[in-house]
Amino acid sequence: MLANLIQVEIEKFRANTVTLEGMATQIAACMVHNFPSIPSLSRDPDVFERQAQIVVRVREALLAVSETLSGEHSESLGQTIAERLLREEFKLSGKSRSETRNAFKFLDHKPRSR
């Protein structure tokens, strides 16, 4: 869900219909509402304050890949960015490497070719 939203936001960004700030706001809202079990996404009891804090982190992450957002036309870019964002939230939440690895284990299992 997060990866799909990010992919849509990337396309809007490329079409100049959304700014990086607008992207960050939409992505942060999705993260706040859909991943409440990640402590860094649910610490502040005020949902607006919490979302504002997350917008800052998402914006920084998007700025770090801004050249890629404009240039690379990959359908997996949304998935890659979503994974990076969630891994960072796990790190901010004090999750161990093994806990993070286990949470993302499903990404390691690729369907077998027949």
ZIFEN-V568892 format. One record per residue. N is the residue number from 1. PSI is psi in radians with two decimals (999 if undefined). OMEGA is omega in whole degrees, 0 to 359 (NA if undefined). NEAR is the number of other C-alpha atoms within 12 Angstrom. Layout:
n=N psi=PSI omega=OMEGA near=NEAR
n=N psi=PSI omega=OMEGA near=NEAR
//
This chain:
n=1 psi=-0.86 omega=179 near=17
n=2 psi=-0.77 omega=180 near=28
n=3 psi=-0.71 omega=179 near=24
n=4 psi=-0.76 omega=178 near=22
n=5 psi=-0.80 omega=181 near=25
n=6 psi=-0.72 omega=180 near=37
n=7 psi=-0.74 omega=177 near=28
n=8 psi=-0.76 omega=180 near=25
n=9 psi=-0.62 omega=177 near=33
n=10 psi=-0.78 omega=179 near=40
n=11 psi=-0.70 omega=176 near=26
n=12 psi=-0.72 omega=179 near=20
n=13 psi=-0.78 omega=180 near=25
n=14 psi=-0.54 omega=179 near=22
n=15 psi=0.08 omega=181 near=13
n=16 psi=0.63 omega=177 near=15
n=17 psi=-0.04 omega=176 near=15
n=18 psi=2.55 omega=177 near=18
n=19 psi=2.98 omega=175 near=23
n=20 psi=-0.67 omega=178 near=32
n=21 psi=-0.73 omega=178 near=25
n=22 psi=-0.71 omega=176 near=23
n=23 psi=-0.85 omega=183 near=35
n=24 psi=-0.68 omega=180 near=35
n=25 psi=-0.80 omega=180 near=30
n=26 psi=-0.76 omega=181 near=30
n=27 psi=-0.76 omega=179 near=40
n=28 psi=-0.73 omega=179 near=40
n=29 psi=-0.74 omega=178 near=30
n=30 psi=-0.76 omega=181 near=28
n=31 psi=-0.77 omega=181 near=37
n=32 psi=-0.78 omega=186 near=34
n=33 psi=-0.38 omega=186 near=21
n=34 psi=-0.13 omega=180 near=16
n=35 psi=0.95 omega=183 near=22
n=36 psi=-0.27 omega=180 near=23
n=37 psi=-0.14 omega=175 near=18
n=38 psi=1.98 omega=187 near=26
n=39 psi=-0.70 omega=182 near=23
n=40 psi=-0.30 omega=179 near=29
n=41 psi=-0.04 omega=184 near=37
n=42 psi=0.18 omega=184 near=28
n=43 psi=-0.91 omega=184 near=22
n=44 psi=2.19 omega=182 near=17
n=45 psi=-0.40 omega=178 near=14
n=46 psi=1.93 omega=186 near=13
n=47 psi=-0.59 omega=181 near=19
n=48 psi=-0.71 omega=176 near=19
n=49 psi=-0.76 omega=179 near=18
n=50 psi=-0.82 omega=181 near=25
n=51 psi=-0.68 omega=179 near=30
n=52 psi=-0.72 omega=178 near=24
n=53 psi=-0.71 omega=182 near=26
n=54 psi=-0.62 omega=177 near=36
n=55 psi=-0.73 omega=180 near=30
n=56 psi=-0.80 omega=181 near=24
n=57 psi=-0.72 omega=180 near=28
n=58 psi=-0.75 omega=179 near=37
n=59 psi=-0.75 omega=178 near=27
n=60 psi=-0.72 omega=179 near=23
n=61 psi=-0.69 omega=179 near=31
n=62 psi=-0.67 omega=177 near=35
n=63 psi=-0.64 omega=180 near=21
n=64 psi=-0.44 omega=181 near=16
n=65 psi=0.36 omega=186 near=22
n=66 psi=-0.63 omega=177 near=24
n=67 psi=-0.67 omega=178 near=16
n=68 psi=-0.68 omega=179 near=21
n=69 psi=-0.68 omega=182 near=33
n=70 psi=-0.49 omega=189 near=22
n=71 psi=-0.91 omega=188 near=14
n=72 psi=2.18 omega=179 near=17
n=73 psi=1.29 omega=181 near=15
n=74 psi=2.35 omega=178 near=16
n=75 psi=-0.25 omega=180 near=17
n=76 psi=0.01 omega=182 near=19
n=77 psi=-0.71 omega=177 near=29
n=78 psi=-0.74 omega=179 near=30
n=79 psi=-0.75 omega=181 near=22
n=80 psi=-0.79 omega=180 near=24
n=81 psi=-0.73 omega=178 near=35
n=82 psi=-0.78 omega=180 near=31
n=83 psi=-0.76 omega=179 near=28
n=84 psi=-0.78 omega=181 near=26
n=85 psi=-0.80 omega=182 near=37
n=86 psi=-0.63 omega=176 near=38
n=87 psi=-0.69 omega=178 near=27
n=88 psi=-0.69 omega=178 near=26
n=89 psi=-0.65 omega=176 near=32
n=90 psi=-0.74 omega=180 near=29
n=91 psi=-0.80 omega=178 near=21
n=92 psi=-0.43 omega=180 near=21
n=93 psi=-0.03 omega=178 near=21
n=94 psi=0.31 omega=178 near=16
n=95 psi=2.50 omega=179 near=21
n=96 psi=2.91 omega=177 near=16
n=97 psi=-0.70 omega=181 near=17
n=98 psi=-0.67 omega=177 near=14
n=99 psi=-0.74 omega=179 near=16
n=100 psi=-0.79 omega=179 near=24
n=101 psi=-0.76 omega=179 near=18
n=102 psi=-0.66 omega=180 near=16
n=103 psi=-0.52 omega=183 near=19
n=104 psi=0.21 omega=183 near=18
n=105 psi=-0.61 omega=181 near=14
n=106 psi=-0.42 omega=179 near=12
n=107 psi=-0.38 omega=181 near=14
n=108 psi=-0.34 omega=183 near=11
n=109 psi=1.77 omega=179 near=9
n=110 psi=2.49 omega=178 near=8
n=111 psi=2.46 omega=179 near=8
n=112 psi=2.47 omega=176 near=6
n=113 psi=2.53 omega=178 near=4
n=114 psi=999 omega=NA near=3
//
